[in-house]
Amino acid sequence: MAHLPNAGGRQASAKGGGWHPTDYLRVLYKRRWVAIPGFLLVFVSGAIGSIRTVPVYEARTQIIIEKDARRNTSINTVLEERESWYQDDFYPTQYRVLQSRTLAQRTARVLAREPAERVPAASTWSFSPSAVVGTTIAAVRHWFGPAPVLPAASDGADPAPGAVSPQEAALTSRVQAGVSVVPVRNSRLVDLRFRSPDPEFAARVVNQHAAQYIEQSLEFRLAATTQTNAWLTSQLEEQRRLVEESERRLQDYKEQNNATSVDDKQNIIVQKLNALNEQFVQARIARMNAEVQVNAMAERRARGESLESFPPVLASPVVQKLRADIVAKESERARLGTQYGPAYPAMRDLASQIEAANRDLDLEIDKVAAALQAEFQTARAREAALQQSLAGQQRESLGLDRQMLDYSALEREAQSNRQLYENLLARAKETGAAGEYRGTAIQVLDPATVPSAPVLPRTPRDLLLAALAGGLLALGLAFGFEYFDSRIKLPEEIKTHLNLPFLGMIPVFPDAGRDGEAPLLQPDAPAAFSEAIRAVRTAVLFSSAEDGARSVVVTSTGPHEGKTVVSSSLAITLAQAGQRTIVVDADMRRPRMHEALDRSQEPGLSNVLVGEASLADAARTTAVPNLTLLAAGHIPPNPAELLSSPRYAELIAELKRRYDWVVIDAPPVMPVTDAAVVAHGSSGVLFVVGAEMTPRQTAIAAVEQLRSANARFIGAVLNRVNIQRHAYYYSPYYRKEYGKYYQRSPNRA
């Protein structure tokens, strides 16, 4: 959407100012003739479609599905892979089963047996918002769901056994697409729903679907039980034979190899091996601890550090006693040092004692270090001895294990065969008992009854949906047209995109072209138009502080934007303000200024430039005091060359000496280069932009073309603004009250 001003006269800055909701209301008001038909089209279509929609009835059957019932069957008792029944995917699986084609085919097969008059044909699609939503959901389910498998055509031959007839296949697809599964939140209840124009048929479908679901579940369970019984029977016979054979081989081996005495010896060796292994682990830990101490001590010595702060040294009682004795003597020497000098006998004795104590401390530290080294060597020797003993014991154990390999293998085989046989026997008995059970975990809680009222069409909801859809379409059309409409419509767009001062907004004058006369010369000129031109005149008068006469070039991007109306009206208001003004029609390709001021076209500007007429002959007074017209004259073949000639520059300089203002009506910028030539030698350019006529990109290109000619811009006006048609859209700039005020005011310059 184009940049909009804020309501209440607050204007957004050129960089994109504040946002206000009334900005969008103005857009809606402006585009109402696009938005209203779009809204009415959607709303009326939805309303008519809802009223004409065939009534649709919905039948509902409620069933309860319990997860624990399958604990009574043999499938879960015998085969552990049925654990998925108790997982979180149980209910989603059941919902998919209820929507499967197999179950729908069972239901359709039963319904197909009924008389034809009890199975109505599928209803044709009718338009309504509810039907559109329902059809869309069904289409999405059909596209992304499993594809139905239809039978191939039989060319009139009798269907093969088990084949599906076309009527049954169509009914199957109808049931599968129509049955909806709706779980009841926080419960084990499930609603089965089906819609049809025939209420009795809808009730029969959901009731039969629930019955077929229960029957199919029983068949699945009984089939699995039968398969399990057959498998268990065959496995029991095979396992009984394996048990007898493995136990016979084990007994023969015991009798031949005296396996009992080998077991006792094996137990003794294992006990010794465990004891040695435990001692070896303890010896290795002791060696590792001693090695850590020795390595730490060696690192301290390598760095030249003292071992006095080494933890094992600090832990020695002798070292602790020597350090305490040295500290006490040092304290005594410090005390005596405050009274006596080093030569004093007592001081010399203390120094000797301290020196002796330090030597004793060093000797004791060396002893502790030697003790740590000896402890490490002892631990390493013990570890090596235990490792050797453990290896010998292991070799002895391996020798005995070789004798027990056959015995252990036979014993394990016999035990596993016996255990498996007992398990199979127990579960075969359970399966036989469960095979007689006919219970089910699925029950119909609330069977469907024939619905009395249709669910579609929902006329109030359809009207609301149609109104919402129509409103969205109306908004999309209004703002879409506004967004893609690049024509300049507001003053802020002139400031933002053209980077020109905005001098005023001129309303459209429907009779501006009547008989070619300038609007201000007509007796019925609207007051709003007159005041807008005077506002532009005021802006032009104060646009420059330079002394002397000034020349103003009035041009536009393209034709039909009203530049001649603006230039003639500006010249009239300047003359009415007491300024000696001459208006020059420099548009020698399509001149119209002489028509606006009711004068002849020749002689004029072209005649003066080629020397056919003098300025005194070509310049003619008008009906407006202080206003002179220099018409275009004879249309030349080379207007651009005449306007760029030195004679034109001399002419403009002469006009500036004779008049206060020179208003030049130049051709449009984009069709020809005349405007750029004229603008280069003028005091300023007044750029006219036709409201809702000129695309932004074209206007920007025109302004850039003038700037490249070193034109000096006074500003721009927004012309031909249809205030009456878009009164609310332009309300921040002009209100109806202003026109009433102008009408009460005297008509003065």
JOSULNOR-V180921 format. One record per residue. N is the residue number from 0. PHI is phi as a letter, one per 20 degrees, with the letter a starting at -180 (999 if undefined). Layout:
N PHI
N PHI
This chain:
0 999
1 f
2 f
3 d
4 f
5 f
6 f
7 m
8 n
9 f
10 d
11 f
12 f
13 f
14 e
15 n
16 e
17 f
18 d
19 b
20 g
21 f
22 g
23 f
24 f
25 f
26 f
27 f
28 f
29 f
30 e
31 f
32 f
33 e
34 f
35 f
36 f
37 f
38 f
39 f
40 f
41 f
42 f
43 f
44 f
45 f
46 f
47 f
48 f
49 f
50 f
51 e
52 f
53 f
54 g
55 c
56 d
57 c
58 d
59 c
60 d
61 d
62 c
63 d
64 d
65 e
66 e
67 f
68 f
69 f
70 f
71 e
72 e
73 e
74 f
75 f
76 f
77 e
78 d
79 f
80 f
81 f
82 f
83 f
84 f
85 e
86 e
87 f
88 e
89 f
90 f
91 g
92 f
93 f
94 f
95 f
96 f
97 f
98 d
99 f
100 f
101 f
102 f
103 f
104 f
105 f
106 f
107 f
108 f
109 f
110 f
111 f
112 f
113 f
114 g
115 f
116 f
117 e
118 d
119 f
120 f
121 f
122 f
123 f
124 f
125 c
126 e
127 a
128 g
129 f
130 f
131 f
132 f
133 f
134 f
135 f
136 f
137 f
138 f
139 f
140 f
141 f
142 f
143 e
144 e
145 f
146 f
147 f
148 d
149 e
150 f
151 f
152 f
153 d
154 l
155 n
156 f
157 f
158 f
159 f
160 g
161 n
162 f
163 d
164 f
165 g
166 f
167 f
168 f
169 f
170 f
171 f
172 f
173 f
174 f
175 f
176 f
177 e
178 f
179 d
180 d
181 c
182 f
183 e
184 g
185 l
186 b
187 d
188 e
189 c
190 e
191 d
192 c
193 b
194 d
195 a
196 f
197 e
198 f
199 f
200 f
201 f
202 f
203 f
204 f
205 f
206 f
207 f
208 f
209 f
210 f
211 f
212 f
213 f
214 f
215 f
216 f
217 f
218 f
219 f
220 f
221 f
222 f
223 f
224 f
225 f
226 f
227 f
228 f
229 f
230 f
231 f
232 f
233 f
234 f
235 f
236 f
237 f
238 f
239 f
240 f
241 f
242 f
243 f
244 f
245 f
246 f
247 f
248 f
249 f
250 f
251 f
252 f
253 f
254 f
255 e
256 d
257 l
258 f
259 f
260 f
261 f
262 f
263 f
264 f
265 f
266 f
267 f
268 f
269 f
270 f
271 f
272 f
273 f
274 f
275 f
276 f
277 f
278 f
279 f
280 f
281 f
282 f
283 f
284 f
285 f
286 f
287 f
288 f
289 f
290 f
291 f
292 f
293 f
294 f
295 f
296 f
297 f
298 f
299 f
300 f
301 f
302 e
303 m
304 e
305 f
306 e
307 f
308 e
309 f
310 g
311 f
312 f
313 f
314 f
315 f
316 f
317 f
318 f
319 f
320 f
321 f
322 f
323 f
324 f
325 f
326 f
327 f
328 f
329 f
330 f
331 f
332 f
333 f
334 f
335 f
336 f
337 f
338 d
339 c
340 e
341 f
342 e
343 f
344 g
345 f
346 f
347 f
348 f
349 f
350 f
351 f
352 f
353 f
354 f
355 f
356 f
357 f
358 f
359 f
360 f
361 f
362 f
363 f
364 f
365 f
366 f
367 f
368 f
369 f
370 f
371 f
372 f
373 f
374 f
375 f
376 f
377 f
378 f
379 f
380 f
381 f
382 f
383 f
384 f
385 f
386 f
387 f
388 f
389 f
390 f
391 f
392 f
393 f
394 f
395 f
396 f
397 f
398 f
399 f
400 f
401 f
402 f
403 e
404 f
405 f
406 f
407 f
408 f
409 f
410 f
411 f
412 f
413 f
414 f
415 f
416 f
417 f
418 f
419 f
420 f
421 f
422 f
423 f
424 f
425 f
426 f
427 f
428 f
429 f
430 f
431 f
432 f
433 f
434 f
435 e
436 e
437 d
438 f
439 b
440 e
441 d
442 c
443 e
444 e
445 b
446 f
447 f
448 d
449 f
450 f
451 e
452 c
453 f
454 e
455 c
456 e
457 e
458 g
459 f
460 f
461 f
462 f
463 f
464 f
465 f
466 f
467 f
468 f
469 f
470 f
471 f
472 f
473 f
474 f
475 f
476 f
477 f
478 f
479 f
480 f
481 f
482 f
483 e
484 e
485 e
486 f
487 f
488 c
489 c
490 g
491 f
492 f
493 f
494 f
495 f
496 e
497 e
498 l
499 c
500 f
501 e
502 e
503 r
504 c
505 d
506 f
507 f
508 d
509 g
510 d
511 f
512 e
513 f
514 l
515 m
516 e
517 f
518 g
519 f
520 e
521 e
522 f
523 d
524 f
525 f
526 f
527 f
528 f
529 f
530 f
531 f
532 f
533 f
534 f
535 f
536 g
537 f
538 f
539 f
540 f
541 e
542 f
543 b
544 d
545 f
546 e
547 n
548 f
549 c
550 d
551 c
552 e
553 d
554 b
555 b
556 f
557 c
558 f
559 m
560 e
561 n
562 f
563 f
564 f
565 f
566 f
567 f
568 f
569 f
570 f
571 f
572 f
573 f
574 f
575 f
576 e
577 n
578 e
579 f
580 c
581 c
582 d
583 d
584 e
585 e
586 e
587 e
588 e
589 c
590 f
591 b
592 f
593 f
594 f
595 f
596 d
597 l
598 c
599 f
600 f
601 c
602 f
603 b
604 f
605 f
606 f
607 f
608 f
609 e
610 n
611 e
612 b
613 e
614 f
615 f
616 f
617 e
618 e
619 c
620 f
621 c
622 f
623 e
624 g
625 m
626 d
627 d
628 d
629 d
630 f
631 f
632 m
633 f
634 f
635 e
636 f
637 c
638 f
639 f
640 f
641 f
642 f
643 e
644 f
645 g
646 f
647 f
648 f
649 f
650 f
651 f
652 f
653 f
654 f
655 f
656 f
657 e
658 c
659 f
660 c
661 d
662 e
663 d
664 e
665 e
666 f
667 f
668 f
669 f
670 f
671 c
672 e
673 f
674 f
675 f
676 f
677 f
678 f
679 f
680 d
681 d
682 f
683 a
684 d
685 d
686 e
687 d
688 d
689 f
690 f
691 l
692 c
693 d
694 f
695 g
696 f
697 f
698 f
699 f
700 f
701 f
702 f
703 f
704 f
705 f
706 f
707 f
708 e
709 m
710 f
711 d
712 e
713 e
714 r
715 c
716 c
717 e
718 d
719 l
720 e
721 e
722 f
723 f
724 f
725 d
726 f
727 f
728 f
729 d
730 f
731 f
732 d
733 b
734 c
735 f
736 f
737 f
738 f
739 f
740 f
741 f
742 f
743 e
744 e
745 f
746 e
747 c
748 f
